[in-house]
Amino acid sequence: MLNKKKFNKVDPEQISKLLYSHFSNLMAQFYEMQSQFLTSRYKIHQSLESANIIVCFAKSAHLSIIRKREKSLDHDISLNNFLTNLKSLKNDDSINHKIVSIVNSTGIPKETVRRKLKKLLAKNFIGINSHKEYYWNLSEERIDSFMKIVTSDIKGLAKFISNICKFFDLYLTQKDIEKEIENQFSFYFYHFLSCELAWLKMWQKKIKDIDLILISLQTLIPTLQYYDGNQNLKKLGIENLYTVVGKTNKQYISSNTSISAASVSDITGIPRATCIRKLEKLVKYGMLTREENTKRYYVNQSSHLTRSKHIITKENVSFTISIFCEFFSTVTNALINQKKISNLKT
């Protein structure tokens, strides 16, 4: 626990330091949030590349909605008003994308983007205009599922941010945070989706297949949770985690830190046959190790030769934390300011 004192502001650097010092605890929670975000979208599109393209469209829509505040400061950008705002963008060219802009935003190869757009167009997830520009098409029959996903995203974000706040002695409840995000929905989700796009673009460049990240997370999360709950391993952090992860010593691995293809399929919605194929691909990359007797997989950090692609290298974790900490501090500080204003009124 950090020293208890009143914080007028929580800087991204403070949150970053917190995530490093409580790595196995807080980063396990962070990766759970990421797994939830990716899984909900995979189950709709059966491809995280397709899902990432839709995130690209959604981010542009939120930015255009935010810009309406430049003309009217009281413009409602809440979740409750989102569908109305989205309909008002029907003739707004700023939400349209050409293939090259999607490639630049996602890092997905041009031909893959072209192929994914064709499928999204056929399924009516997007539309295309006379200038061969694509736009997001949130059809009536998909509104309910969209709102369920967004509500789940907000709950996941609020839960994680509320846990961060506890370390700063800021007793902001999960409900407080959910309400704040819902009230300023397009503002927060523009920034949140920007973080997600940057994070996935990093992985797109490193391993080319971002579905592999979702699978890897299913091993990483229980591994970090196991280390957090093991008193002998409490002091593990990003600097020394590789010294135990992936070791075959029974002190460091257990059934609680490994996964099977069936369990990954159940959680993510990825077909079991696809899971098996991609798990083996992760083994070849050196990201996972396969235990021959049980046919289960666990995180492999023991190889110095292949460690550059791992989720929990210092470089990859540092980039991840730097991307998201600005966003987490923005939400936290907005709530701190609200509390101050409320206290002044009373």
DOGULUM-402981 format. One record per atom (N, C-alpha, C, O): x, y, z. Coordinates in steps of 0.001 Angstrom, whole numbers, plus 500000, padded with zeros to 6 digits. Example, Ala and Ser with C-alpha at 12.3 -4.5 7.8 and 13.67 -1.06 7.14 Angstrom:
513190494310507800512300495500507800513200496700507800514236496681508465512850497750507080513670498940507140512900500030507870513409501138508039
***
This chain:
500848498801500000500000500000500000500883501248500000501855501326500751500545502212499165501299503453499162501005504234500438499994503987501094501877505170500795501643505992501968500303506705501853499985507284500814499530506659502917498207507279502868498310508782503030498787509288504046497852509485502000497811510938502047496807511408501024496357510635500178496460512664501100495488513208500168496177513541498848497206514217498819495596513060497772496133513348496458495230514363495762494035514123495593495806515498495358495047516436494567494930515957493132493991516300492414495899515165492737495918514669491373496731513384491338497724513249492052496309512448490508497054511211490325497660511232488930496941511194487931498969511291488866499661511366487583499814509978486967499819508979487686499940509908485631500191508609484977501421507913485543501451506687485650502450508705485911503677508128486456503427507408487774504041506377488047502519507953488597502189507308489867501488505973489641501764504990490328500577505953488669499873504702488356500844503689487766500782502501488080501737504165486915502746503285486331503595502636487407503829501428487378504055503437488354504871502927489457504085501897490263504636500882490689502811502161490467501955501240491216501840499895490502501932498845491137501642499923489192501497498684488432502773497856488454502723496626488490503904498528488433505175497806488514505384497196489902505826496055490029505060497973490935505335497504492301504353496437492764504658495682493687503181496360492141502189495323492466501877494545491186500719494347490819502927494122490538502810493587489185501882492382489083500922492401488314502165491331489858501394490101489693499924490291490047499055489647489458499639491176491009498264491443491417497519492290490387496524491853489808498016493507490168497288494458489328497348494121487844496375494334487121498485493597487383498564493270485963497738492034485632497271491894484501497551491146486583496619490029486361495215490574486139494489490104485263494838491569486939493532492198486774493432492947485442492401492919484770494519493610485083494530494338483808494355493373482633493561493628481728495096492272482652495000491318481548493649490615481523493191490195480460493005490482482683491630489963482709490696490909481974489838490482481202490875492199482222490076493209481528490303493139480022489357493241479241491558492965479620491883492857478204491280491590477595490766491611476477491348490502478334490773489250477847489275489393477628488737488913476631488613490048478554487171490278478434486864491127477205485937490826476453487640492185477006487455493079475865487622492319474546486796492451473643488677491533474438488963490808473203487987489662472972487537489442471847487659488931474040486761487780473909485384488192473411484822487545472527484837489269473976483496489712473581483447490047472094482423489841471443484532490554471564484567490929470152484906489748469249484437489667468113485719488840469762486005487642468967484721486836468752484489486319467659483901486731469778482690485928469682481711486474468643480868485736468135481820487747468333480973488343467297481561488132465908480848487769464972482869488361465779483495488400464451484322487163464100484715486999462945484596486284465083485444485122464871486828485500464332487510484687463709487219486729464581488528487222464155488803488529464875487993489455464820489946488609465552490277489863466225490720490935465232490637492126465534491181490537464070491516491528463046490256492252462581490250493476462448489199491498462337487913492113461962487389492994463086486912494104462850487484492487464311487032493257465470487826494545465617487267495587465958489124494478465362489986495645465482489620496706464448489711497902464723489212496275463278488765497213462233487507497942462696487375499147462483486584497221463328485368497862463849485715498838464967485099499899465067486688498498465808487157499419466857487662500713466224487446501801466758488329500585465093488839501741464359487694502672463947487802503890464089486606502103463442485430502890463056484770503526464280484370504689464242484661502761465357484021503264466578484798504436467163484202505414467613486118504342467159486955505431467661486679506718466882486554507787467480486583506626465559486316507812464727484948508411465029484777509630465040483982507539465273482639508018465602482650508783466926482035509845467032483336508257467923483413508943469218484115510294469088483712511262469733485144510368468275485855511635468082484936512677467452484941513839467860484156512271466467483228513206465820482158513686466783481726514837466722481731512797467676480733513183468682481341514177469668480694515154470045482572513933470084483255514850470996483351516245470382483160517246471074483644516309469096483820517594468416482554518435468375482605519648468174481415517774468567480159518540468649480161519450469868479449520454469902480962519098470866481070519942472065481812521247471784481684522213472537482581521273470711483275522504470349482265523567469910482517524767470019481127523103469414480067524016468981479044524258470082478410525311470143478894523257470955477920523380472043478460522657473275478535521429473305478835523441474291479472522872475474478556521943476269479032521092477021477256522103476105476326521249476840475843520058476001474868519398476360476524519791474892476126518663474056476273517358474833477302517126475467475268516522474788475204515281475548476000514179474845475619513724473766477097513756475456477921512691474864477838511413475699478742510577475663476759511273476443476584510129477341476251508859476576475928508894475388476336507739477279475954506454476708474479506458476333474098505903475302473652507079477157472215507128476876471898507842475573470900507543474917472759508793475199472518509571473984473365509099472808473353509719471744474097508006472993475049507590471962474378507240470636474849507663469580473304506488470674472652506076469427472128507277468660472192507317467432471607508260469394471152509498468751472334510231468123472251510721466997473425510298468862474629510942468331475157510219467101475577510847466129475131508900467153475650508120466033474814508348464772475359508481463676473506508392464930472629508646463781472874510022463180472738510213461971473239510985464035473476512356463546474746512452462698474966513463462030475578511416462719476835511411461958476672510795460574477660510582459871475460510514460184475193509782458942475891510390457732476404509662456883475914511692457647476535512366456500477859513042456853478319513945456154478455512587457945479718513162458408480886512377457799481105511215458145481626513009456903482732512325456220483884511956457155484705511099456827483941512602458316485071512348459225485054510945459816486065510485460345483911510257459733483836508900460281484124507845459223484157506654459530484330508268457985484604507324456901486088506965456853486951507750457246486355505767456366487741505308456268488021504699454903487191503990454333489204504992454399489715504245453257490637503151453791491038503172454955490959502212452936491759501076453371493070501524453999493499500969455010493710502529453403495026502949453892494963503490455320495891503277456100493876504191455675493772504738457035493573503626458059494042503731459192492877502560457661492693501418458560494016500677458744494348500251459850494765500529457659496087499900457732496986500675458688497674500087459523496975502003458559497826502846459405497409502785460874498262502837461760496121502677461135495625502657462515495839501313463203496078501260464410495753500238462443495774498896463030497092498149462831497434497272463625497827498490461782499037497736461462498754496437460731499678495677460440497490496170460431497109494960459693497494495140458222497245496206457660498090494135457587498493494253456184497335494657455274496183494301455520497657495399454230496644495967453342495721494910452741494503495091452717496291493818452262495459492798451632494556492104452650493440491700452324495041491970453876494207491388454933493056492330455269491921491890455453493351493625455348492297494609455607491254494559454503490054494582454776491706494489453259490781494431452127489871493203452229488668493287451982490456492077452590489685490835452702488701490898453864487556490463453737489146491440454998488265491544456170487119492530455920485989492293456346487414493628455232486367494604454911485293493985454024484103494251454195485717493169453092484758492501452205483794491630453010482592491617452742484326490903454000483476490052454835482563490882455736481388490559455909483115491957456309482310492834457166481200493508456373480100493722456883481496493839455130480506494451454248479388493460453928478211493819453924479770492208453660478787491177453329477854490889454508476691490534454319478380491046455721477575490780456924476900492045457459476269492027458515477044493133456716476367494395457042476878495060458320476156495837458945478131494758458715478723495458459847479207496848459433479297497754460262479512497007458162479957498287457621479241498552456299478609497662455730479352499799455819478827500166454512479927500822453698481022501065454206479640501106452447480613501765451573479882502816450743478774502573450266480502503985450571479871505045449799480422505112448376481246504286447984479966506093447612480358506209446206481831506557446024482380506371444938482478507061447079483907507390447024484786506224447471485990506385447674484171505046447621484868503849448088485468504039449480486547503541449802484712504788450288485061504966451688484112504115452524482918504032452235484649503492453550483854502610454391483388503343455640484063504247456133482225502940456147481697503540457374481053502462458231480628501418457736480992502738459524480426501803460494478916501760460361478265502802460276478359500564460342476920500404460237476410499611461435476386498380461420476004500336462470475435499675463649473935499500463408473131500384463706473585498345462865472191498092462491471307497879463711471793497577464801470019498039463514469043497935464607469128496595465328469032496535466554469307495519464560469311494192465176470564493933466007470623492961466760471563494801465870472799494603466632472940495576467799473934495533468523471974496433467982472082497447469036472131496807470428472943497208471263471284495833470678471252495201472000472586494549472344473089494713473456473161493813471399474438493154471659475554494182471823476466493992472628475480495266471064476471496332471201476414496941472598477451497147473229475210497229473080475055497840474397475516496896475509476069497346476512475293495597475339475759494627476337477278494611476403477859494555477487477918494660475240479380494659475199479935495920475842480867495851476643479371497068475496479840498343476043479638498382477555480518498829478291478495497918478013478226497867479458479250496986480166479720497319481253479591495862479542480604494970480100481974495650480115482722495522481084482299496373479043483562497122478986483654498127480125484681498238480794482566498856480333482540499896481361482715499279482753483458499805483582482035498179482997482166497498484290483604497015484504484151497144485599484207496464483457485580495990483569486558497119483838487451496993484676486387498221483126487225499398483349487049499947484757488024500233485452485803500088485165485505500666486481486049499800487605486556500318488600485948498497487455486470497583488465487979497738488605488502497801489717488676497800487476490128497921487519490559499265488094491459499323488932489924500341487650490291501682488126489973501835489611490722502488490337488871501240490068488533501323491501489582500607492347489886501042493458490133499519491832491192498808492552492476499626492589493200499590493584492765500355491532493910501267491535493714502344492596494633502668493348492512502888492645492214503987493569492412503588495027492792504420495850492160502332495348492327501866496726493767502033497211494005502323498383494714501849496308496117501981496681496495503436496969497471503704497670495716504370496422495962505790496651495063506351497751494992507563497952494371505442498466493461505861499521492353506765498968491874507673499647491961506494497729490853507218497090489682506254497013489660505348496181488723506458497879487637505500497953486537505870496966485451506321497329486877505653495700485933505865494607485353504504494254486084503598493853484065504362494400483450503058494187483367502727492705483445503602491842483208501454492445483042501017491062481825501687490432481855502046489255480763501857491203479547502505490679479815503963490326479313504456489316480603504659491149480971506053490854481678506139489504481387507009488684482598505229489301483401505253488076482551504871486866482666505481485803481700503863487031480800503478485939479927504663485512479757504927484322479383505364486497478517506505486206479267507604485462478740508194484519480498507877485888481302508896485227481571508525483773481430509365482884481953507285483526482238506857482156480973506890481306481014507301480146479863506464481871478598506495481129478177507924480788477689508180479687478364508856481727477951510246481501478804510950480449478310511799479707480087510594480389480998511198479413481489510115478438482672510041478104480567509306478010480873508074477293481788508261476085482830507611476003481429509118475164482227509241473932483616509796474208484573509426473527483743510676475193485063511205475551485970510080476036487089509918475548485481509308476998486309508256477575486553507120476590487652506568476536485539506771475815485730505644474912486571506001473694487213505122473119486584507241473296487528507643472253488957507362472731489764506800471990489261507751473957490609507554474494490886506080474810491989505587474573489893505390475337490065503974475651490313503156474388491220502324474358489514503385473346489689502647472101490997503020471408491589502201470705491442504250471609492759504649471087493855503811471732494791503375471062493732503588473051494689502737473767494663501313473225495709500710472986493466500788473034493335499418472541493947499277471144494639498296470869493700500236470275494259500184468925495786500208468959496442499469468225496341501059469811497804501151469915498389499850470453499420499384469969497738499266471449498213498020472055498165496872471054499120496104470936497056496758470338496922495680469365497832495883468159498295494915467556498086497133467813499010497412466706500418496948467067501137496412466224500806497155468323502104496670468781502220495163468562503225494679468042501171494418468968501212492973468841501084492528467388501651491507466999500351493278466596500248492960465172501628492987464521501952492141463688502427493964464912503776494078464354504697492968464859505570492494464133504490492560466115505402491584466717505123490153466294506055489401466008503840489760466250503546488346465991502563488114464844502248486967464525502074489191464219501266489108462986499863488540463167499000488771462320499615487818464229498315487166464448497836487516465856498249486881466827496969488517465971496591488993467302495620488062468025495369488236469218495068487068467308494297486041468011495189485301469010494709484806470030496484485230468715497421484550469599497529485240470954497782484593471969497338486546470963497411487296472223496276486897473147496479486709474347495082486767472587493937486355473396494180484976474002493842484742475162494756484073473239495056482730473744496139482802474825496028482154475866497181483592474571498275483711475543497785484246476885498253483815477939496850485178476842496337485764478077495697484718478984495719484854480207495126483671478382494454482651479191495438481870480052495051481301481073496707481837479651497746481224480476498375482234481414498672481927482568498574483432480915499252484459481709498452484852482947499028485006484024497149485014482817496318485477483940496401484530485142496725484986486239496120483229484980496229482338486157497650482213486681497855481969487870498641482380485795500031482323486245500340483464487192500923483248488254499957484674486822500179485839487681499374485728488977499857486090490050498149485227488866497318485049490065497950484035491017497910484213492234498527482984490468499189481962491287500391482556492018500587482297493205501187483344491318502357483958491943501945484977492999502601485112494032500850485695492732500382486683493706499906486016494992500032486576496081499358484815494850498846484115496029499865483236496721499572482654497765501066483130496154502112482279496720503093483146497500503809483958496914503126482976498807503951483818499674505438483769499313506159484748499506505887482640498795507297482507498426507649483293497163508820483534496869506619483683496432506854484346495143506326485771495117506259486381494050505953486312496265505316487616496360506164488745495774505625489718495246507495488616495866508356489710495456508687489684493966509514490461493489508040488795493251508296488740491818507764489985491117506685490479491447508514490481490166508100491627489368508618491469487966509156490418487618508468492486487158508860492408485762510360492173485602510799491584484614511140492632486572512592492483486464513061491040486647514075490641486074512326490255487444512809488905487747511787487806487479512021486651487833510669488143486867509623487147486647510109486004485761509725484851485960510948486324484789511419485292483865512238484204484561512431483119484012512715484498485769513556483514486465512769482308486950513353481266487248511446482436487032510642481291487475509604480856486453509292479668486371509057481791485668508005481407484723508599480518483644509601480863483018507971479375483437508452478467482409509404477415482921509757476492482187509832477535484174510692476513484747509879475228484982508670475287485206510525474117484932509809472856485121509745472423486582509097471430486911510418473168487459510382472860488885508943472965489395508255473944489106508483471960490152507099471934490625506766473101491548505595473408491771507803473751492086507555474913492941506935476047492152506216476881492703507217476075490856506838477230490050505671476982489104505098477938488582505309475744488872504174475481487994503206474533488679503591473738489535501967474631488293500954473729488816499817473700487821499839474419486822498825472875488088497663472820487199496939474157487169496205474456486227497155474969488221496513476282488280497137477298487325496538478336487045498333477003486829499010477962485953499053477492484503499689478128483662498388476393484209498412475870482843497007475831482257496014475958482973496947475654480957495655475616480263495633474452479283496672473910478903494441474089478890494264473098477833493573473783476661492998474862476809493634473156475515492953473709474337491450473830474597490811474787474158490892472852475313489453472865475595489062474052476470488043474700476231489891474336477502489558475452478402489672476791477684488870477694477921490664476922476809490809478160476033489601478351475124489069479454475003489184477282474499488022477343473607486765477744474361485979478557473876486574477175475552485388477487476361485352478970476744484293479599476711486501479519477103486560480910477562486434481902476410485686482875476502487160481656475338487283482651474262486281482497473136485982483459472429485764481297472968484880481049471831485632480649470573485018480423469531486954480558470659487753480105469521487562478594469386487700477879470378487249478087468193487044476639468028488234475833468549489385476254468431487938474669469127488990473870469767490108473507468793491285473576469148489751473121467572490768472755466588491682473947466286492891473786466115491094475129466224491884476347465991492779476625467189493933477024467035492236476409468390493037476600469614494260475698469616495365476144469927494069474441469272495193473501469244496263473985468276497450473999468601495836474376467097496787474835466076497540476075466529498748476190466319496819477005467153497456478265467560498271478106468840499254478819469040497878477190469695498695476896470869500046476321470446501083476666471012500021475446469452501277474883468948502132475965468288503360475925468357501486476907467663502208478036467062502893478860468149504020479321467971502210479042469266502782479777470397503956479019471011504911479625471497503877477695470987504996476881471459506201477078470545507327477224471021505967477082469240507060477288468275507697478667468447508908478830468299506852479658468765507367481009469016508149481084470321508919482019470540507946480086471192508601480119472488507811480869473538508316481101474637506577481255473226505759481992474186505124481066475218504893481458476362504844479830474797504278478826475696505136477572475647505903477359474708504991476749476674505630475435476723504534474386476900503570474602477634504691473254476224503705472169476314504236471078477216505339470568477018503427470723478220503794469647479144503333468324478515502136468105478325504274467463478201503990466278477397503003465317478056502139464762477378503119465115479366502262464136480038500799464558480076499904463752479825500565465825480392499185466311480545498642466981479293497440467223479185499527467282478347499155468002477120498614469403477423497812469952476667499066469964478536498642471306478914499773472298478605500928471915478419499407473564478557500349474600478148500513475625479271499559475942479981501732476136479420501961477190480402502950478201479837503654477918478867502999479374480446503837480464479973505304480068480040505754479494481031506035480370479000507460480074478949508256481371478884508254482060477864508933481696479976509803482869479992511272482471480159512139483336480291511545481192480154512890480754480521513896480866479389515103480860479634513419480970478150514343481027477023514742482467476715513896483292476371516031482761476839516535484102476516516449484364475015516378485517474590516455483299474210516492483462472762515146483901472198515091484641471215514067483447472815512740483724472258511941484714473091510789485004472770512536485232474152511755486011475096511253487343474534510356487944475126511795487822473423511420489137472884509950489215472508509372490302472498509331488072472195507933488080471768506953487902472926505742487999472726507451487647474118506558487355475234505763488576475668506211489713475521504580488322476204503732489402476688504409490138477836504292491359477941505114489410478698505629490029479913507132490310479870507804490233480899507659490631478696509000491203478681508916492624479220507854493245479203510033493122479692510051494485480227509605495494479171508846496419479460510089495301477940509732496222476852508239496213476574507622497270476453507658495026476473506236494925476144505347495423477278504337496083477034505717495110478508504941495586479656505055497103479780504058497780480031506249497635479608506456499088479707505612499827478681505003500853478985505580499298477463504773499925476410503292499856476762502556500827476585502864498700477260501459498522477649501059499508478740500032500179478635501871499591479780501565500479480907501561501939480461500693502710480871502520502319479629502589503713479183501380504094478346500926505237478406500850503158477566499671503425476733498446503719477593497722504684477348498220502874478610496959502925479342496967503850480558495903504300480983498124504143481123498154504913482373497610506330482214496974506854483128497848506939481093497304508278480829495779508253480908495157509143481489495190507217480314493730507066480342493225506832481758492253507459482179493873505936482495493437505648483864493514506898484744492637507124485577494550507699484562494691508906485376493647509944485001493173510683485864493280510011483726492251510957483272490914510675483947490250511589484436490526509401483970489265509024484625489338509312486125488414509890486697490425508912486748490585509082488200490539510552488588489863510915489551491241511396487857491302512821488196489967513523487986489633514458488712489209513075486998487875513641486789486989513360487999486212514218488419487107512174488550486314511811489732486795512547490976485987512943491816488107512732491097488649513503492230488102514927492190487701515470493219488087515524491014487567516890490868486090516964491234485636517922491859485345515930490831483922515900491182483724515834492689482843516500493234484541515030493362484449514916494817484758516250495489484121516624496474485745516963494943486110518265495505484961519246495381484635519961496329484354519274494217483241520178493968482074519833494878481419520713495435481825518530495020480738518078495895480985518477497347480058518875498052482240518369497793482589518724499163482440520221499403482030520641500485482771521025498398482635522476498520481177522887498660480844523813499399480320522184497941478882522507497969478260522156499315477292522776499757478852521130499962478291520720501252479001521408502413478655521178503572
***
